[in-house]
Amino acid sequence: MNIRIKALFIMVVVAGWLSCKKNNDAPTVLTTAQLNLVNASSNTINFYLNGTRLNNTTSFYPGGSLGYVFNVASGTQNYQFKIAGNENILFTKPLTLDSGKKYSLYISGQTADNAFMTNDVLTADTAGNALVRFVNASPDSSPLVVAFEGGSTATTILDTIKFSSVAYKTTTDFIKVKGGFSHNVSVYQASSSSNPKRDTTVILNSGQIYTIYSYGLVGTVGNQALNTSLIVNQ
C-alpha cells in the first residue's frame, strides 16, 4: 500500500511540474530591424507592411524620409507601396532584414525594379570630422559626379570632386569631411558638368553621419527634374 501511495504521489508531482513548465514557457520575442524609407520618386507615396500602413501620420513626398522610425519585423516580409489617394497597390517587394540592423530603402519609381536597399553600418568619426556618402537614385541618369565647390580664380570655380561616376542604384562608401562647415554641392552627370546640374548647400557637423542622394529625372524639368536631398543618418 505504501509503495502505491508513493508512486501515486510521484506521478502527481511530476504532472504538476510539467504543467507549470508548460504554463511558464517564455513568450516569443519578436526581433526587429530599423528601416528608413526614402522617397526618391516623383510621386507622393504611402508605405505598407503585409497590408498594414506604417506611415500613419503623413505621406512621403518626393525627396522625403523620416529616418529610422520604423521598427519592422526581421526576416522576410512583404512591403507594399501605393500612390497617396489611390487604393491600388503600386507594387509589392519582399525584403529580408537582419535583426538589430539598420537599412534604408529607396523608392525611385513605380515598379519593384526601382526600389533598392542599403545596409547602413554607422560608426561616427571622433576626430572632428563628419562622414558623408552619396546614393544615385535617379533612374534615367548616367553616372553622376558630386563635387564640393571650392575657391575661384578670375575665370574658374575650383571644385573638389568627392564622388565620381556613381551609377544608378549605387551607394558609395562614407568619406570624411571636416565638420562644422557649410558646403556648396554640385551634382551632375559625368558626361556633362553643366546639363543638367543640381546645386545645393549642406551643413555637415562634426561627429555626424550623412547621406546625400539624388532623385528625380535628368530628362525632364520642373518638380520632377534632377534634385538632391540630405539625410542625417546619425
Number of C-alpha atoms within 10 A of each C-alpha: 6 7 8 9 10 11 12 12 12 12 12 12 12 12 12 12 12 12 11 11 11 10 9 9 8 8 6 6 6 9 13 18 19 22 24 22 22 26 26 32 26 19 20 17 23 24 19 17 17 12 13 11 14 17 16 10 6 11 18 22 17 22 23 18 22 16 17 16 13 16 15 17 18 18 13 11 15 13 17 20 23 20 18 16 10 10 10 10 13 16 15 18 15 13 14 12 20 16 15 11 15 21 19 19 18 24 26 28 20 17 13 16 11 17 21 16 18 16 14 14 11 15 12 16 16 10 11 15 20 24 25 22 19 24 23 27 31 27 19 14 22 18 17 25 23 26 20 18 17 13 9 10 7 5 6 8 11 13 16 14 15 15 18 17 16 20 20 18 18 16 19 16 11 17 15 16 18 14 18 15 13 11 16 15 21 21 27 26 22 17 12 12 14 12 11 18 17 19 15 14 14 13 14 22 18 20 18 21 23 21 19 19 23 27 29 27 23 21 12 12 11 9 11 16 18 23 25 22 18 20 19 14 18 14
